[in-house]
Amino acid sequence: MSLSGARVLVTGAGGFIGSHLVERLVAAGAKTRALVRYKSDGSWGWLDRSPVKDQIDVVRGDICDRDSVLSAVEGTSIVFHLAALIAIPYSYHAPASYIRTNIEGTLNVLQAARNAGVTRVIHTSTSEVYGTAEYVPIDEAHPLQGQSPYSASKIGADKMAEAFHLSFNLPVVTVRPFNTFGPRQSARAVIPTIITQCLTSDVIKLGNLSPTRDFNFVGNTVDAFLLAASSANAVGQVINVGSGIEISIGDIARKIVDLTKKNARIETDDVRFRPDASEVEQLLASNSRARDILGWTPRISFEEGLQQTITWIQTNLNEYKSNVYSI
């Protein structure tokens, strides 16, 4: 299936991954509509500075508002659903907002897509739904565990997508990215947190240094979204999107210190630790299903992606408050 000429909607289009996806869809020739969160200042998030901002149909609304979503979905044939609350630390403080946005918002998208007769919904999951690995590499059959209110809300959203596929034959593909990183990512994520502190201070404050993660550059993740929209065998599937390589938080920090050639020391900060039973100790993807169904493999290495991210943040440090712990 070619995306050229396809009428597509991206929810969460002004965000980190969403804005990169919008740009790739435009490059592929898709007629792209972007749903961004309504703000009184008229901001479109990262799309304000995008080179394709004049080539997209931007709709401002709220994923939690049924009418906003119905209007955005109307007239489209493919929906990429990325809108979500994603910060794990904030989910400890405001769990109800995660239920509204991640579960009820996903329900709004699924109902609107069903009513509009769309040909495919690409729903965005997260590796956090697995909790700490019971075995590695983690395949799609791994048990799910809500170790934070965020992960629990995403499990609920994933199951709602599954239910609409099984109950109503809605053509849904669930893409489950592991830890995506790259330009435009907020400091709520660990890699921008490390880079911004490394560039502006001689101390890098972090929480637990021992957990391992499977990091994947944003360009690779977007590749998988595009393939999920066009693969004939993807409908009804949950598909991990990860590199298949794990690295500890402490080792990432040391690698960034080396790449930036800074003399920063690493310290642990109690406020940055998750509650003990909530910490996910290990994530490592099995990406065999992505390879077999989508023909996807990571084309940009972790090291190359990390260097691109460092270079971008160096020229965009004004976007970050490096001395503030963002939850």
WOUR-V463631 format. One record per pair of residues at least 12 apart in sequence whose C-alpha atoms are under 10 Angstrom apart, sorted by the first residue. I is the first residue (numbers start at 1). J is the second residue. Records with the same first field share a line. If there is no record, write none. Layout:
I: J + J
This chain:
1: 227 + 229 + 230 + 231 + 232
2: 28 + 29 + 30 + 226 + 227 + 229 + 230 + 231
3: 25 + 26 + 27 + 28 + 29 + 30 + 31 + 78 + 226 + 227 + 229 + 230
4: 25 + 26 + 27 + 28 + 29 + 30 + 31
5: 26 + 28 + 29 + 30 + 31 + 32
6: 25 + 28 + 29 + 30 + 31 + 32 + 76 + 77 + 78
7: 29 + 30 + 31 + 32 + 33 + 73 + 75 + 76 + 77 + 78 + 79 + 118
8: 22 + 25 + 26 + 30 + 31 + 32 + 33 + 34 + 73 + 75 + 76 + 77 + 78 + 79 + 80 + 118 + 120 + 121 + 229
9: 22 + 25 + 30 + 31 + 32 + 33 + 34 + 35 + 57 + 58 + 59 + 72 + 73 + 74 + 75 + 76 + 77 + 78 + 79 + 80 + 81 + 121
10: 22 + 25 + 32 + 33 + 34 + 35 + 36 + 58 + 72 + 73 + 78 + 79 + 80 + 81 + 82 + 83 + 122
11: 33 + 34 + 35 + 36 + 37 + 59 + 61 + 62 + 63 + 69 + 72 + 73 + 79 + 80 + 81 + 82 + 83 + 84 + 109
12: 34 + 35 + 36 + 37 + 44 + 45 + 62 + 63 + 80 + 81 + 82 + 83 + 84 + 85
13: 33 + 34 + 35 + 36 + 37 + 44 + 45 + 46 + 47 + 58 + 59 + 80 + 81 + 82 + 83
14: 34 + 35 + 36 + 37 + 43 + 44 + 45 + 46 + 47 + 48 + 50 + 58 + 82 + 83
15: 36 + 37 + 44 + 45 + 46 + 47 + 82 + 83 + 84 + 184 + 185 + 186
16: 45 + 46 + 47 + 82 + 180 + 181 + 182 + 183 + 184 + 185 + 186 + 218
17: 46 + 82 + 83 + 180 + 181 + 182 + 183 + 184 + 185 + 218 + 219 + 221 + 222
18: 34 + 35 + 36 + 46 + 47 + 80 + 81 + 82 + 83 + 218 + 222
19: 34 + 44 + 45 + 46 + 47 + 48 + 49 + 50 + 52 + 53 + 184
20: 46 + 47 + 50 + 182 + 183 + 184 + 218 + 219 + 221 + 222
21: 80 + 82 + 218 + 219 + 221 + 222 + 223 + 225 + 226
22: 34 + 47 + 50 + 52 + 53 + 56 + 80 + 222
23: 47 + 50 + 51 + 52 + 53 + 55 + 56 + 222
24: 52 + 219 + 222 + 223 + 226
25: 56 + 222 + 226
26: 52 + 53 + 55 + 56
27: 52
28: 226
30: 56
31: 55 + 56 + 57 + 76
32: 55 + 56 + 57 + 58 + 76 + 78
33: 55 + 56 + 57 + 58 + 59 + 72 + 73 + 76 + 79
34: 47 + 53 + 56 + 57 + 58 + 59 + 60 + 72 + 80
35: 57 + 58 + 59 + 60 + 61 + 62 + 63 + 68 + 69 + 71 + 72 + 73 + 81 + 82 + 83
36: 58 + 59 + 60 + 61 + 62 + 63 + 72 + 83
37: 59 + 60 + 61 + 62 + 63 + 64 + 83
38: 59 + 60 + 61 + 62 + 63 + 68
39: 60 + 61 + 62
42: 60
43: 60
44: 58 + 59 + 60
46: 184
57: 72
58: 72
59: 71 + 72
60: 72
62: 83 + 101 + 105
63: 81 + 83 + 84 + 100 + 101 + 102 + 104 + 105 + 106 + 107 + 108 + 109
64: 83 + 84 + 97 + 99 + 100 + 101 + 102 + 103 + 104 + 105 + 106 + 107 + 108 + 109
65: 100 + 101 + 104 + 105 + 108 + 109
66: 104 + 105 + 107 + 108 + 109 + 111 + 112
67: 108 + 112
68: 108 + 109 + 112
69: 105 + 106 + 108 + 109 + 110 + 111 + 112 + 113
70: 108 + 109 + 110 + 111 + 112 + 113 + 115 + 116
71: 112
72: 109 + 112 + 113
73: 109 + 110 + 111 + 112 + 113 + 114 + 115 + 116 + 117 + 118
74: 112 + 113 + 115 + 116 + 117 + 118
75: 116 + 117 + 118
76: 113 + 116 + 117 + 118 + 119 + 120
77: 113 + 116 + 117 + 118 + 119 + 120 + 121
78: 113 + 117 + 118 + 119 + 120 + 121 + 122 + 171 + 229 + 230
79: 109 + 110 + 113 + 118 + 119 + 120 + 121 + 122 + 123 + 172 + 229
80: 109 + 120 + 121 + 122 + 123 + 124 + 173 + 225 + 226 + 228 + 229
81: 105 + 106 + 109 + 110 + 121 + 122 + 123 + 124 + 125 + 174 + 175
82: 102 + 106 + 122 + 123 + 124 + 125
83: 101 + 102 + 105 + 106 + 109 + 123 + 124
84: 98 + 100 + 101 + 102 + 103 + 105 + 106 + 124 + 125 + 150 + 153 + 154 + 157
85: 97 + 98 + 99 + 100 + 101 + 102 + 150 + 153 + 154
86: 98 + 101 + 102 + 126 + 150 + 151 + 153 + 154 + 188 + 189
87: 150 + 151 + 186 + 188 + 189 + 326 + 327
88: 128 + 147 + 148 + 149 + 150 + 151 + 188 + 189 + 274 + 278 + 327
89: 148 + 149 + 150 + 188 + 272 + 273 + 274 + 275 + 326 + 327
90: 149 + 150 + 188 + 326 + 327
91: 148 + 149 + 150 + 151 + 152 + 153 + 327
92: 148 + 149 + 150 + 274 + 275 + 327
93: 149 + 327
94: 149 + 150
95: 148 + 149 + 150 + 152 + 153
96: 149 + 150 + 153
97: 149 + 150 + 153
98: 149 + 150 + 151 + 152 + 153 + 154
99: 149 + 150 + 152 + 153 + 154 + 156 + 157
100: 153
101: 153 + 154 + 157
102: 150 + 151 + 152 + 153 + 154 + 155 + 156 + 157 + 158
103: 152 + 153 + 154 + 155 + 156 + 157 + 158 + 159 + 160 + 161
104: 153 + 156 + 157 + 160
105: 157
106: 123 + 124 + 154 + 156 + 157 + 158 + 160 + 161
107: 156 + 157 + 160 + 161 + 164
109: 121 + 123 + 161
110: 123 + 160 + 161 + 163 + 164 + 165 + 170 + 171 + 172
111: 164 + 170
113: 170 + 171 + 172
114: 164 + 165 + 168 + 169 + 170 + 171
117: 170 + 171
118: 170 + 171 + 172
119: 170 + 171 + 172 + 229
120: 170 + 171 + 172 + 173 + 228 + 229 + 230 + 234 + 235
121: 161 + 165 + 170 + 171 + 172 + 173 + 174 + 228 + 229 + 235
122: 161 + 171 + 172 + 173 + 174 + 175 + 225 + 226 + 228 + 229 + 234 + 235
123: 157 + 158 + 161 + 162 + 172 + 173 + 174 + 175 + 176 + 225 + 228 + 238
124: 154 + 157 + 158 + 161 + 173 + 174 + 175 + 176 + 177 + 225 + 238 + 239
125: 151 + 154 + 155 + 157 + 158 + 161 + 174 + 175 + 176 + 177 + 178 + 238 + 239 + 240
126: 150 + 151 + 154 + 155 + 158 + 174 + 175 + 176 + 177 + 178 + 179 + 180 + 240 + 241
127: 140 + 144 + 151 + 154 + 175 + 176 + 177 + 178 + 179 + 213 + 214 + 240 + 241 + 242 + 283 + 284 + 285
128: 144 + 145 + 146 + 147 + 148 + 150 + 151 + 152 + 154 + 155 + 176 + 177 + 178 + 179 + 280 + 283
129: 142 + 143 + 144 + 145 + 146 + 147 + 148 + 150 + 151 + 152 + 153 + 154 + 155 + 156 + 158 + 176 + 280
130: 142 + 143 + 144 + 145 + 146 + 147 + 151 + 152 + 155 + 280 + 282 + 283
131: 143 + 144 + 145 + 146 + 147 + 148 + 151 + 152 + 278 + 279 + 280 + 281 + 282 + 283
132: 144 + 145 + 146 + 147 + 211 + 212 + 277 + 278 + 279 + 280 + 281 + 282 + 283 + 284
133: 145 + 280 + 281 + 282 + 283 + 284 + 285
134: 282 + 283
135: 282 + 283 + 284
136: 244 + 282 + 283 + 284 + 285 + 286
137: 244 + 245 + 246 + 282 + 283 + 284 + 285 + 286 + 287
138: 240 + 242 + 244 + 282 + 283 + 284 + 285 + 286 + 287
139: 238 + 239 + 240 + 284 + 285 + 286 + 287 + 288 + 289
140: 176 + 237 + 238 + 239 + 240 + 285 + 286 + 287 + 288 + 289
141: 238
146: 278
147: 275 + 276 + 277 + 278 + 279 + 280
148: 274 + 275 + 277 + 278 + 279 + 280
149: 278
151: 278
158: 174 + 175 + 176 + 238
159: 174
161: 173 + 174 + 236
162: 174 + 236 + 237 + 238
164: 236
165: 235 + 236 + 237
166: 236
169: 235 + 236
170: 235 + 236
171: 234 + 235 + 236 + 237
172: 228 + 229 + 234 + 235 + 236 + 237 + 238
173: 225 + 228 + 229 + 231 + 233 + 234 + 235 + 236 + 237 + 238 + 239
174: 225 + 228 + 234 + 235 + 236 + 237 + 238 + 239 + 240
175: 221 + 224 + 225 + 228 + 234 + 237 + 238 + 239 + 240 + 241 + 290
176: 221 + 224 + 225 + 238 + 239 + 240 + 241 + 242 + 285 + 290
177: 214 + 215 + 216 + 218 + 220 + 221 + 222 + 224 + 225 + 239 + 240 + 241 + 242 + 243 + 285
178: 213 + 214 + 215 + 216 + 217 + 221 + 240 + 241 + 242 + 243 + 244 + 283 + 284 + 285
179: 191 + 213 + 214 + 215 + 216 + 217 + 218 + 221 + 241 + 242 + 243 + 283 + 284 + 285
180: 214 + 215 + 216 + 217 + 218 + 219 + 220 + 221 + 222 + 241 + 242 + 243
181: 215 + 216 + 217 + 218 + 219 + 220 + 221 + 302 + 305 + 306 + 309
182: 215 + 216 + 217 + 218 + 219 + 305 + 306 + 307 + 308 + 309 + 310 + 312 + 313
183: 217 + 218 + 219 + 305 + 306 + 308 + 309 + 310 + 311 + 312 + 313 + 316
184: 218 + 309 + 312 + 313 + 316 + 319
185: 218 + 309 + 313
186: 319 + 320 + 326
187: 319 + 320 + 321 + 322 + 324 + 325 + 326 + 327
188: 325 + 326 + 327
189: 326 + 327
190: 206 + 207 + 249 + 252 + 253
191: 215 + 249 + 252 + 253 + 256 + 306 + 309 + 310
192: 306 + 309 + 310 + 313 + 320 + 322
193: 205 + 206 + 253 + 320 + 321 + 322 + 323 + 324 + 325 + 326
194: 206 + 249 + 252 + 253 + 254 + 256 + 257 + 266 + 310 + 322
195: 252 + 253 + 256 + 257 + 259 + 260 + 306 + 309 + 310 + 311 + 313 + 314 + 317 + 322
196: 310 + 313 + 314 + 316 + 317 + 319 + 320 + 321 + 322 + 323
197: 264 + 320 + 321 + 322 + 323 + 324
198: 253 + 256 + 257 + 260 + 261 + 262 + 263 + 264 + 265 + 266 + 322
199: 256 + 257 + 260 + 261 + 262 + 263 + 264 + 310 + 313 + 314 + 317 + 322
200: 262 + 264 + 314 + 317 + 322 + 323
201: 262 + 263 + 264 + 265 + 322 + 323
202: 262 + 263 + 264 + 265 + 266
203: 263 + 264 + 265 + 266 + 267 + 268
204: 253 + 257 + 264 + 265 + 266 + 267 + 268 + 269 + 322 + 323
205: 253 + 265 + 266 + 267 + 268 + 269 + 270 + 271 + 272 + 323 + 325
206: 249 + 250 + 253 + 266 + 267 + 268 + 269 + 270 + 271 + 272 + 273 + 325
207: 249 + 250 + 267 + 268 + 269 + 270 + 271 + 272 + 273 + 274
208: 248 + 249 + 250 + 267 + 268 + 269 + 270 + 272 + 273 + 274 + 279 + 281
209: 248 + 249 + 250 + 251 + 252 + 253 + 266 + 267 + 268 + 273 + 281
210: 247 + 248 + 249 + 250 + 251 + 281 + 282
211: 246 + 247 + 248 + 249 + 250 + 279 + 280 + 281 + 282 + 283
212: 245 + 246 + 247 + 248 + 249 + 250 + 251 + 252 + 280 + 281 + 282 + 283 + 284
213: 242 + 244 + 245 + 246 + 247 + 248 + 249 + 252 + 280 + 281 + 282 + 283 + 284 + 285
214: 241 + 242 + 243 + 244 + 245 + 246 + 247 + 248 + 282 + 283 + 284 + 285 + 302
215: 241 + 242 + 243 + 244 + 245 + 246 + 247 + 252 + 283 + 284 + 285 + 301 + 302 + 305 + 306
216: 241 + 242 + 243 + 244 + 245 + 298 + 299 + 300 + 301 + 302 + 305 + 306
217: 242 + 243 + 298 + 299 + 300 + 301 + 302 + 303 + 304 + 305 + 306 + 308 + 309
218: 300 + 305 + 309
219: 298 + 299 + 300 + 305
220: 241 + 242 + 243 + 296 + 297 + 298 + 299 + 300 + 301 + 305
221: 241 + 242 + 243 + 296 + 297 + 298
222: 241
223: 241 + 294 + 296 + 297 + 298 + 299
224: 239 + 240 + 241 + 242 + 290 + 291 + 294 + 295 + 296 + 297 + 298
225: 241 + 294 + 296
226: 294
227: 290 + 293 + 294 + 295 + 296
228: 290 + 293 + 294 + 295 + 296
229: 294
230: 294
231: 293 + 294 + 295
232: 293 + 294
233: 292 + 293 + 294
234: 289 + 290 + 293 + 294
237: 289 + 290 + 293
238: 289 + 290
239: 286 + 287 + 288 + 289 + 290 + 291 + 293 + 294
240: 285 + 286 + 287 + 288 + 289 + 290 + 291
241: 285 + 286 + 287 + 288 + 289 + 290 + 291 + 296 + 297 + 298
242: 283 + 284 + 285 + 286 + 287 + 288 + 290 + 297 + 298
243: 284 + 285 + 286 + 287 + 297 + 298 + 299 + 300 + 301 + 302
244: 283 + 284 + 285 + 286 + 287 + 288 + 297 + 298
245: 283 + 284 + 285 + 286 + 302
246: 282 + 283 + 284 + 285
247: 282 + 283 + 284
248: 281 + 282 + 283
250: 266 + 267 + 268
252: 306
253: 265 + 266
254: 266
255: 303 + 306
256: 303 + 306 + 307 + 310
259: 303 + 306 + 307 + 310
260: 307 + 310 + 311 + 314
271: 325
272: 325 + 326 + 327
